[in-house]
């Protein structure tokens, strides 16, 4: 719910409407990979990975795309290889919502949260 609340606030501020797709892999890596593949095929604008394994899988799957990955509940993003140094996220991985691209005007963003 916190992610939805934050996106709603950003949407209100920027005049953007977000369409949010949510899926849960229930700790099954094969299901996780299929969820991520579906998000990529759907051409989402952003992926949010909750927990280290999910964020790492999303990062690996999106390296050749322009889809940024936002993560939460990752205790050590440097050791996980998600960022080079603390507090300095680089695209396509962004450590907080402020790093995500957002447009102006009456646009729509597709945001997908896996697991």
The first five atom37 places (N, CA, C, CB, O) and aatype in JSON, in Angstrom:
{
  "aatype": [20, 20, 20, 20, 20, 20, 20, 20, 20, 20, 20, 20, 20, 20, 20, 20, 20, 20, 20, 20, 20, 20, 20, 20, 20, 20, 20, 20, 20, 20, 20, 20, 20, 20, 20, 20, 20, 20, 20, 20, 20, 20, 20, 20, 20, 20, 20, 20, 20, 20, 20, 20, 20, 20, 20, 20, 20, 20, 20, 20, 20, 20, 20, 20, 20, 20, 20, 20, 20, 20, 20, 20, 20, 20, 20, 20, 20, 20, 20, 20, 20, 20, 20, 20, 20, 20, 20, 20, 20, 20, 20, 20, 20, 20, 20, 20, 20, 20, 20, 20, 20, 20, 20, 20, 20, 20, 20, 20, 20, 20, 20, 20, 20, 20, 20],
  "atom_mask": [
    [1, 1, 1, 1, 1],
    [1, 1, 1, 1, 1],
    [1, 1, 1, 1, 1],
    [1, 1, 1, 1, 1],
    [1, 1, 1, 1, 1],
    [1, 1, 1, 1, 1],
    [1, 1, 1, 1, 1],
    [1, 1, 1, 1, 1],
    [1, 1, 1, 1, 1],
    [1, 1, 1, 1, 1],
    [1, 1, 1, 1, 1],
    [1, 1, 1, 1, 1],
    [1, 1, 1, 1, 1],
    [1, 1, 1, 1, 1],
    [1, 1, 1, 1, 1],
    [1, 1, 1, 1, 1],
    [1, 1, 1, 1, 1],
    [1, 1, 1, 1, 1],
    [1, 1, 1, 1, 1],
    [1, 1, 1, 1, 1],
    [1, 1, 1, 1, 1],
    [1, 1, 1, 1, 1],
    [1, 1, 1, 1, 1],
    [1, 1, 1, 1, 1],
    [1, 1, 1, 1, 1],
    [1, 1, 1, 1, 1],
    [1, 1, 1, 1, 1],
    [1, 1, 1, 1, 1],
    [1, 1, 1, 1, 1],
    [1, 1, 1, 1, 1],
    [1, 1, 1, 1, 1],
    [1, 1, 1, 1, 1],
    [1, 1, 1, 1, 1],
    [1, 1, 1, 1, 1],
    [1, 1, 1, 1, 1],
    [1, 1, 1, 1, 1],
    [1, 1, 1, 1, 1],
    [1, 1, 1, 1, 1],
    [1, 1, 1, 1, 1],
    [1, 1, 1, 1, 1],
    [1, 1, 1, 1, 1],
    [1, 1, 1, 1, 1],
    [1, 1, 1, 1, 1],
    [1, 1, 1, 1, 1],
    [1, 1, 1, 1, 1],
    [1, 1, 1, 1, 1],
    [1, 1, 1, 1, 1],
    [1, 1, 1, 1, 1],
    [1, 1, 1, 1, 1],
    [1, 1, 1, 1, 1],
    [1, 1, 1, 1, 1],
    [1, 1, 1, 1, 1],
    [1, 1, 1, 1, 1],
    [1, 1, 1, 1, 1],
    [1, 1, 1, 1, 1],
    [1, 1, 1, 1, 1],
    [1, 1, 1, 1, 1],
    [1, 1, 1, 1, 1],
    [1, 1, 1, 1, 1],
    [1, 1, 1, 1, 1],
    [1, 1, 1, 1, 1],
    [1, 1, 1, 1, 1],
    [1, 1, 1, 1, 1],
    [1, 1, 1, 1, 1],
    [1, 1, 1, 1, 1],
    [1, 1, 1, 1, 1],
    [1, 1, 1, 1, 1],
    [1, 1, 1, 1, 1],
    [1, 1, 1, 1, 1],
    [1, 1, 1, 1, 1],
    [1, 1, 1, 1, 1],
    [1, 1, 1, 1, 1],
    [1, 1, 1, 1, 1],
    [1, 1, 1, 1, 1],
    [1, 1, 1, 1, 1],
    [1, 1, 1, 1, 1],
    [1, 1, 1, 1, 1],
    [1, 1, 1, 1, 1],
    [1, 1, 1, 1, 1],
    [1, 1, 1, 1, 1],
    [1, 1, 1, 1, 1],
    [1, 1, 1, 1, 1],
    [1, 1, 1, 1, 1],
    [1, 1, 1, 1, 1],
    [1, 1, 1, 1, 1],
    [1, 1, 1, 1, 1],
    [1, 1, 1, 1, 1],
    [1, 1, 1, 1, 1],
    [1, 1, 1, 1, 1],
    [1, 1, 1, 1, 1],
    [1, 1, 1, 1, 1],
    [1, 1, 1, 1, 1],
    [1, 1, 1, 1, 1],
    [1, 1, 1, 1, 1],
    [1, 1, 1, 1, 1],
    [1, 1, 1, 1, 1],
    [1, 1, 1, 1, 1],
    [1, 1, 1, 1, 1],
    [1, 1, 1, 1, 1],
    [1, 1, 1, 1, 1],
    [1, 1, 1, 1, 1],
    [1, 1, 1, 1, 1],
    [1, 1, 1, 1, 1],
    [1, 1, 1, 1, 1],
    [1, 1, 1, 1, 1],
    [1, 1, 1, 1, 1],
    [1, 1, 1, 1, 1],
    [1, 1, 1, 1, 1],
    [1, 1, 1, 1, 1],
    [1, 1, 1, 1, 1],
    [1, 1, 1, 1, 1],
    [1, 1, 1, 1, 1],
    [1, 1, 1, 1, 1],
    [1, 1, 1, 1, 1],
    [1, 1, 1, 1, 1]
  ],
  "atom_positions": [
    [[0.81, -1.2, 0.0], [0.0, 0.0, 0.0], [0.85, 1.26, 0.0], [-0.92, 0.0, 1.19], [0.46, 2.27, -0.59]],
    [[2.01, 1.21, 0.67], [2.87, 2.39, 0.71], [3.36, 2.77, -0.68], [4.04, 2.13, 1.64], [3.45, 3.96, -1.0]],
    [[3.68, 1.79, -1.5], [4.12, 2.07, -2.86], [3.0, 2.76, -3.63], [4.55, 0.76, -3.58], [3.24, 3.75, -4.33]],
    [[1.8, 2.25, -3.51], [0.65, 2.86, -4.19], [0.42, 4.29, -3.7], [-0.63, 2.02, -3.97], [0.13, 5.19, -4.49]],
    [[0.56, 4.49, -2.4], [0.37, 5.83, -1.82], [1.41, 6.8, -2.37], [0.47, 5.77, -0.28], [1.08, 7.92, -2.74]],
    [[2.67, 6.36, -2.41], [3.73, 7.23, -2.92], [3.54, 7.54, -4.4], [5.1, 6.58, -2.7], [3.73, 8.68, -4.83]],
    [[3.17, 6.53, -5.19], [2.94, 6.77, -6.61], [1.75, 7.69, -6.82], [2.71, 5.44, -7.34], [1.76, 8.51, -7.74]],
    [[0.72, 7.56, -6.01], [-0.44, 8.45, -6.11], [-0.03, 9.89, -5.83], [-1.55, 8.01, -5.14], [-0.47, 10.81, -6.51]],
    [[0.82, 10.08, -4.83], [1.29, 11.43, -4.5], [2.14, 12.01, -5.64], [2.11, 11.41, -3.19], [1.98, 13.17, -6.0]],
    [[3.03, 11.19, -6.19], [3.85, 11.65, -7.32], [2.97, 11.95, -8.52], [4.91, 10.58, -7.69], [3.15, 12.97, -9.19]],
    [[2.0, 11.08, -8.78], [1.08, 11.29, -9.89], [0.31, 12.59, -9.75], [0.11, 10.13, -10.01], [0.16, 13.33, -10.72]],
    [[-0.16, 12.86, -8.55], [-0.9, 14.1, -8.3], [-0.01, 15.31, -8.55], [-1.43, 14.13, -6.85], [-0.42, 16.27, -9.2]],
    [[1.22, 15.25, -8.05], [2.17, 16.36, -8.2], [2.55, 16.59, -9.66], [3.42, 16.09, -7.38], [2.65, 17.74, -10.1]],
    [[2.77, 15.5, -10.41], [3.26, 15.61, -11.78], [2.16, 15.56, -12.83], [4.24, 14.52, -12.04], [2.44, 15.74, -14.02]],
    [[0.93, 15.31, -12.42], [-0.16, 15.19, -13.39], [-0.07, 13.92, -14.21], [-0.15, 16.38, -14.31], [-0.37, 13.92, -15.4]],
    [[0.36, 12.82, -13.56], [0.56, 11.54, -14.22], [-0.38, 10.51, -13.6], [2.03, 11.08, -14.12], [-0.58, 10.51, -12.38]],
    [[-0.94, 9.66, -14.42], [-1.76, 8.56, -13.92], [-0.96, 7.27, -14.06], [-3.11, 8.46, -14.68], [-0.44, 6.98, -15.14]],
    [[-0.86, 6.5, -12.98], [-0.13, 5.24, -13.01], [-1.1, 4.06, -13.09], [0.76, 5.11, -11.78], [-2.1, 4.01, -12.37]],
    [[-0.78, 3.13, -13.96], [-1.48, 1.85, -14.0], [-0.56, 0.86, -13.32], [-1.85, 1.41, -15.49], [0.57, 0.65, -13.78]],
    [[-1.01, 0.25, -12.25], [-0.15, -0.63, -11.46], [-0.56, -2.08, -11.66], [-0.2, -0.26, -9.97], [-1.72, -2.45, -11.45]],
    [[0.41, -2.89, -12.06], [0.21, -4.34, -12.17], [0.99, -4.98, -11.04], [0.68, -4.89, -13.57], [2.14, -4.63, -10.8]],
    [[0.38, -5.92, -10.36], [1.02, -6.56, -9.22], [0.97, -8.07, -9.41], [0.35, -6.15, -7.89], [-0.03, -8.62, -9.87]],
    [[2.06, -8.73, -9.04], [2.07, -10.18, -9.09], [2.96, -10.7, -7.97], [2.57, -10.7, -10.48], [3.82, -9.98, -7.48]],
    [[2.75, -11.94, -7.56], [3.5, -12.53, -6.47], [4.0, -13.91, -6.9], [2.63, -12.63, -5.19], [3.23, -14.75, -7.34]],
    [[5.3, -14.11, -6.77], [5.88, -15.38, -7.2], [5.88, -16.44, -6.1], [7.29, -15.16, -7.67], [6.21, -17.6, -6.36]],
    [[5.5, -16.05, -4.88], [5.48, -16.99, -3.76], [6.81, -17.73, -3.6], [4.35, -17.99, -3.93], [6.83, -18.94, -3.35]],
    [[7.9, -17.0, -3.76], [9.26, -17.52, -3.58], [9.65, -18.62, -4.57], [9.41, -18.05, -2.19], [10.55, -19.42, -4.29]],
    [[8.98, -18.67, -5.7], [9.28, -19.65, -6.75], [10.05, -18.93, -7.86], [7.97, -20.32, -7.31], [9.49, -18.07, -8.55]],
    [[11.33, -19.27, -8.04], [12.16, -18.55, -9.01], [11.69, -18.71, -10.45], [13.59, -19.01, -8.9], [11.83, -17.78, -11.24]],
    [[11.14, -19.84, -10.81], [10.62, -20.02, -12.16], [9.43, -19.1, -12.4], [10.21, -21.49, -12.4], [9.3, -18.5, -13.46]],
    [[8.57, -19.0, -11.41], [7.42, -18.1, -11.51], [7.9, -16.65, -11.55], [6.43, -18.32, -10.32], [7.38, -15.84, -12.33]],
    [[8.87, -16.32, -10.72], [9.44, -14.97, -10.72], [9.95, -14.59, -12.1], [10.58, -14.87, -9.69], [9.65, -13.5, -12.59]],
    [[10.72, -15.47, -12.73], [11.26, -15.18, -14.05], [10.16, -15.0, -15.09], [12.21, -16.3, -14.49], [10.29, -14.17, -15.99]],
    [[9.08, -15.77, -14.98], [7.96, -15.62, -15.91], [7.23, -14.3, -15.68], [6.98, -16.8, -15.76], [6.83, -13.63, -16.63]],
    [[7.06, -13.92, -14.42], [6.43, -12.63, -14.1], [7.24, -11.49, -14.7], [6.29, -12.45, -12.56], [6.69, -10.59, -15.33]],
    [[8.55, -11.53, -14.51], [9.42, -10.48, -15.04], [9.35, -10.46, -16.57], [10.88, -10.68, -14.57], [9.27, -9.39, -17.17]],
    [[9.39, -11.62, -17.2], [9.29, -11.7, -18.66], [7.96, -11.1, -19.14], [9.41, -13.16, -19.15], [7.92, -10.41, -20.16]],
    [[6.89, -11.36, -18.42], [5.59, -10.79, -18.78], [5.6, -9.27, -18.65], [4.47, -11.39, -17.9], [5.06, -8.57, -19.51]],
    [[6.2, -8.76, -17.57], [6.29, -7.31, -17.39], [7.08, -6.68, -18.54], [6.95, -6.97, -16.04], [6.7, -5.63, -19.06]],
    [[8.17, -7.31, -18.93], [8.98, -6.79, -20.04], [8.17, -6.83, -21.33], [10.29, -7.6, -20.21], [8.17, -5.86, -22.09]],
    [[7.48, -7.93, -21.59], [6.65, -8.05, -22.8], [5.53, -7.01, -22.81], [6.05, -9.46, -22.9], [5.13, -6.53, -23.88]],
    [[5.03, -6.67, -21.64], [3.98, -5.65, -21.53], [4.53, -4.24, -21.65], [3.24, -5.8, -20.2], [3.77, -3.27, -21.65]],
    [[5.85, -4.12, -21.75], [6.52, -2.83, -21.91], [6.18, -1.85, -20.78], [6.16, -2.21, -23.25], [5.81, -0.7, -21.02]],
    [[6.31, -2.35, -19.53], [6.07, -1.48, -18.39], [7.11, -0.38, -18.36], [6.09, -2.29, -17.07], [8.19, -0.52, -18.93]],
    [[6.78, 0.72, -17.7], [7.7, 1.84, -17.59], [8.65, 1.73, -16.4], [6.92, 3.12, -17.47], [9.68, 2.4, -16.36]],
    [[8.3, 0.88, -15.45], [9.05, 0.78, -14.21], [8.73, -0.54, -13.54], [8.72, 1.97, -13.26], [7.6, -1.02, -13.6]],
    [[9.73, -1.15, -12.9], [9.49, -2.34, -12.09], [9.95, -2.04, -10.67], [10.23, -3.58, -12.66], [10.95, -1.37, -10.44]],
    [[9.18, -2.57, -9.71], [9.53, -2.42, -8.3], [9.75, -3.81, -7.74], [8.41, -1.65, -7.51], [8.84, -4.64, -7.72]],
    [[10.95, -4.06, -7.28], [11.28, -5.35, -6.69], [11.35, -5.24, -5.19], [12.6, -5.87, -7.25], [12.11, -4.43, -4.65]],
    [[10.56, -6.05, -4.49], [10.57, -6.05, -3.04], [11.32, -7.3, -2.58], [9.11, -6.01, -2.46], [10.86, -8.43, -2.79]],
    [[12.44, -7.1, -1.97], [13.35, -8.12, -1.45], [14.51, -8.32, -2.43], [12.6, -9.47, -1.21], [14.37, -8.14, -3.64]],
    [[15.64, -8.69, -1.88], [16.88, -8.8, -2.65], [16.77, -9.73, -3.86], [17.98, -9.28, -1.76], [17.14, -9.32, -4.96]],
    [[16.29, -10.97, -3.71], [16.26, -11.86, -4.88], [15.41, -11.31, -6.03], [15.74, -13.22, -4.47], [15.75, -11.49, -7.2]],
    [[14.32, -10.66, -5.68], [13.43, -10.11, -6.71], [14.12, -8.94, -7.42], [12.08, -9.65, -6.09], [14.11, -8.87, -8.65]],
    [[14.7, -8.03, -6.66], [15.38, -6.88, -7.25], [16.55, -7.31, -8.14], [15.88, -5.94, -6.15], [16.74, -6.75, -9.22]],
    [[17.32, -8.28, -7.68], [18.45, -8.78, -8.47], [17.96, -9.42, -9.76], [19.29, -9.79, -7.65], [18.54, -9.2, -10.83]],
    [[16.91, -10.22, -9.69], [16.37, -10.86, -10.89], [15.83, -9.82, -11.87], [15.26, -11.86, -10.52], [16.02, -9.93, -13.08]],
    [[15.16, -8.8, -11.34], [14.63, -7.74, -12.22], [15.76, -6.97, -12.88], [13.75, -6.77, -11.42], [15.7, -6.67, -14.07]],
    [[16.81, -6.67, -12.11], [17.94, -5.95, -12.67], [18.59, -6.75, -13.8], [18.97, -5.64, -11.58], [18.87, -6.22, -14.87]],
    [[18.82, -8.03, -13.56], [19.46, -8.88, -14.57], [18.61, -8.97, -15.83], [19.72, -10.28, -14.0], [19.14, -8.94, -16.94]],
    [[17.31, -9.09, -15.66], [16.42, -9.25, -16.81], [16.23, -7.96, -17.61], [15.08, -9.75, -16.36], [15.9, -8.01, -18.79]],
    [[16.44, -6.82, -16.97], [16.19, -5.55, -17.66], [17.45, -4.83, -18.11], [15.4, -4.64, -16.77], [17.37, -3.7, -18.58]],
    [[18.61, -5.46, -17.98], [19.87, -4.79, -18.33], [19.9, -4.29, -19.77], [21.02, -5.73, -18.11], [20.5, -3.26, -20.05]],
    [[19.26, -5.01, -20.67], [19.28, -4.59, -22.08], [18.06, -3.77, -22.46], [19.38, -5.82, -22.99], [17.79, -3.57, -23.65]],
    [[17.32, -3.31, -21.48], [16.13, -2.49, -21.74], [16.31, -1.12, -21.1], [14.85, -3.18, -21.19], [17.32, -0.86, -20.45]],
    [[15.34, -0.26, -21.3], [15.37, 1.04, -20.63], [14.38, 1.08, -19.46], [15.07, 2.16, -21.63], [13.97, 2.16, -19.03]],
    [[13.99, -0.09, -18.97], [13.05, -0.17, -17.85], [13.83, -0.02, -16.54], [12.27, -1.52, -17.88], [14.66, -0.87, -16.22]],
    [[13.57, 1.05, -15.79], [14.25, 1.19, -14.5], [13.65, 0.24, -13.46], [14.17, 2.64, -13.99], [12.47, -0.12, -13.54]],
    [[14.48, -0.15, -12.5], [14.04, -1.01, -11.41], [14.21, -0.22, -10.11], [14.86, -2.35, -11.37], [15.29, 0.3, -9.82]],
    [[13.14, -0.15, -9.35], [13.16, 0.45, -8.02], [13.07, -0.7, -7.05], [11.97, 1.5, -7.82], [12.35, -1.67, -7.3]],
    [[13.79, -0.62, -5.94], [13.74, -1.74, -5.01], [13.47, -1.28, -3.59], [15.03, -2.52, -5.06], [13.72, -0.13, -3.22]],
    [[12.95, -2.22, -2.81], [12.7, -2.0, -1.39], [13.04, -3.29, -0.65], [11.2, -1.58, -1.13], [13.13, -4.36, -1.26]],
    [[13.23, -3.18, 0.64], [13.53, -4.33, 1.49], [14.79, -5.07, 1.04], [12.36, -5.28, 1.51], [14.84, -6.3, 1.06]],
    [[15.8, -4.3, 0.63], [17.11, -4.86, 0.26], [18.09, -4.35, 1.31], [17.55, -4.45, -1.23], [18.36, -3.15, 1.37]],
    [[18.6, -5.24, 2.13], [19.44, -4.83, 3.25], [20.82, -4.34, 2.84], [19.58, -5.96, 4.22], [21.37, -3.44, 3.47]],
    [[21.39, -4.91, 1.78], [22.74, -4.52, 1.35], [22.79, -4.44, -0.17], [23.8, -5.51, 1.88], [23.26, -5.37, -0.82]],
    [[22.3, -3.33, -0.75], [22.26, -3.22, -2.21], [23.63, -3.23, -2.87], [21.54, -1.98, -2.6], [23.74, -3.6, -4.04]],
    [[24.68, -2.82, -2.17], [26.03, -2.84, -2.74], [26.48, -4.29, -2.91], [27.03, -2.05, -1.84], [26.92, -4.67, -3.99]],
    [[26.38, -5.09, -1.85], [26.79, -6.5, -1.94], [25.93, -7.28, -2.93], [26.71, -7.15, -0.58], [26.4, -8.24, -3.55]],
    [[24.67, -6.87, -3.06], [23.77, -7.55, -4.0], [24.07, -7.17, -5.44], [22.31, -7.23, -3.67], [23.55, -7.78, -6.37]],
    [[24.92, -6.14, -5.64], [25.27, -5.7, -6.98], [24.24, -4.79, -7.61], [25.47, -6.88, -7.86], [24.25, -4.58, -8.83]],
    [[23.34, -4.23, -6.79], [22.3, -3.35, -7.33], [22.79, -1.93, -7.52], [21.09, -3.35, -6.41], [22.33, -1.23, -8.42]],
    [[23.72, -1.48, -6.68], [24.31, -0.15, -6.79], [25.8, -0.26, -6.53], [23.64, 0.85, -5.8], [26.26, -1.19, -5.87]],
    [[26.56, 0.7, -7.06], [28.01, 0.69, -6.88], [28.4, 1.19, -5.49], [28.69, 1.54, -7.95], [29.33, 0.68, -4.88]],
    [[27.67, 2.2, -5.01], [27.93, 2.72, -3.68], [26.63, 3.2, -3.05], [28.96, 3.85, -3.74], [25.7, 3.59, -3.75]],
    [[26.57, 3.17, -1.72], [25.33, 3.56, -1.04], [24.91, 4.99, -1.37], [25.5, 3.42, 0.45], [25.75, 5.89, -1.47]],
    [[23.61, 5.18, -1.54], [23.09, 6.52, -1.78], [23.3, 7.04, -3.18], [23.71, 7.45, -0.83], [22.94, 8.18, -3.47]],
    [[23.88, 6.25, -4.07], [24.14, 6.7, -5.43], [23.6, 5.69, -6.43], [25.64, 6.94, -5.65], [24.38, 4.99, -7.08]],
    [[22.28, 5.61, -6.56], [21.72, 4.66, -7.52], [22.03, 5.09, -8.95], [20.2, 4.53, -7.32], [22.16, 6.28, -9.25]],
    [[22.14, 4.11, -9.81], [22.34, 4.4, -11.22], [21.25, 3.69, -12.01], [23.77, 3.96, -11.7], [20.81, 2.6, -11.62]],
    [[20.83, 4.29, -13.09], [19.83, 3.64, -13.93], [20.49, 2.47, -14.64], [19.21, 4.63, -14.96], [21.67, 2.57, -14.97]],
    [[19.8, 1.37, -14.89], [18.36, 1.22, -14.77], [17.88, 0.87, -13.37], [17.9, 0.18, -15.7], [16.69, 0.61, -13.2]],
    [[18.75, 0.84, -12.37], [18.29, 0.56, -11.01], [18.24, 1.87, -10.24], [19.21, -0.48, -10.3], [19.22, 2.61, -10.19]],
    [[17.1, 2.13, -9.64], [16.93, 3.34, -8.84], [16.51, 2.93, -7.44], [15.9, 4.3, -9.48], [15.6, 2.11, -7.29]],
    [[17.14, 3.49, -6.43], [16.88, 3.04, -5.06], [15.68, 3.71, -4.41], [18.08, 3.28, -4.22], [15.26, 3.28, -3.34]],
    [[15.13, 4.73, -5.02], [13.97, 5.38, -4.43], [13.11, 5.98, -5.52], [14.41, 6.46, -3.42], [13.56, 6.14, -6.66]],
    [[11.88, 6.32, -5.18], [10.93, 6.81, -6.18], [11.41, 8.07, -6.88], [9.59, 7.06, -5.55], [11.1, 8.27, -8.05]],
    [[12.16, 8.94, -6.19], [12.62, 10.17, -6.8], [13.52, 9.96, -8.0], [13.33, 10.99, -5.79], [13.69, 10.86, -8.81]],
    [[14.09, 8.78, -8.12], [14.97, 8.5, -9.25], [14.21, 8.0, -10.47], [16.0, 7.48, -8.85], [14.77, 7.94, -11.57]],
    [[12.95, 7.64, -10.29], [12.17, 7.13, -11.4], [11.78, 8.27, -12.34], [10.91, 6.39, -10.9], [11.5, 9.38, -11.9]],
    [[11.77, 7.97, -13.62], [11.37, 8.98, -14.6], [9.88, 9.24, -14.45], [11.71, 8.51, -16.05], [9.09, 8.31, -14.27]],
    [[9.49, 10.5, -14.52], [8.07, 10.81, -14.51], [7.83, 11.95, -15.47], [7.56, 11.16, -13.08], [8.64, 12.87, -15.59]],
    [[6.71, 11.9, -16.15], [6.4, 12.88, -17.17], [5.55, 14.01, -16.65], [5.73, 12.23, -18.32], [5.13, 14.0, -15.49]],
    [[5.3, 14.95, -17.49], [4.44, 16.08, -17.19], [3.15, 15.93, -17.97], [5.14, 17.43, -17.52], [3.1, 15.22, -18.97]],
    [[2.11, 16.59, -17.51], [0.86, 16.6, -18.26], [0.02, 15.37, -17.99], [1.14, 16.7, -19.72], [0.2, 14.68, -16.99]],
    [[-0.9, 15.11, -18.89], [-1.86, 14.04, -18.72], [-1.32, 12.76, -19.35], [-3.22, 14.42, -19.33], [-1.82, 12.32, -20.39]],
    [[-0.32, 12.17, -18.74], [0.31, 10.97, -19.27], [-0.01, 9.79, -18.37], [1.83, 11.15, -19.39], [-0.49, 9.96, -17.25]],
    [[0.25, 8.61, -18.86], [0.07, 7.41, -18.07], [1.4, 6.7, -17.92], [-0.98, 6.48, -18.71], [2.21, 6.68, -18.86]],
    [[1.64, 6.13, -16.77], [2.81, 5.32, -16.54], [2.38, 3.92, -16.15], [3.71, 5.93, -15.46], [1.4, 3.76, -15.43]],
    [[3.09, 2.93, -16.62], [2.77, 1.54, -16.25], [3.84, 1.06, -15.29], [2.68, 0.6, -17.51], [5.02, 0.98, -15.64]],
    [[3.42, 0.75, -14.1], [4.33, 0.35, -13.05], [3.98, -1.07, -12.64], [4.26, 1.31, -11.84], [2.81, -1.38, -12.41]],
    [[4.97, -1.93, -12.55], [4.72, -3.32, -12.18], [5.54, -3.68, -10.96], [5.05, -4.27, -13.34], [6.73, -3.37, -10.87]],
    [[4.88, -4.33, -10.03], [5.56, -4.76, -8.81], [5.51, -6.28, -8.77], [4.9, -4.14, -7.55], [4.44, -6.88, -8.81]],
    [[6.66, -6.88, -8.68], [6.72, -8.33, -8.63], [7.12, -8.83, -7.26], [7.68, -8.85, -9.66], [8.0, -8.27, -6.61]],
    [[6.47, -9.88, -6.84], [6.74, -10.55, -5.56], [6.81, -9.55, -4.47], [8.02, -11.36, -5.61], [7.02, -9.91, -3.32]]
  ]
}
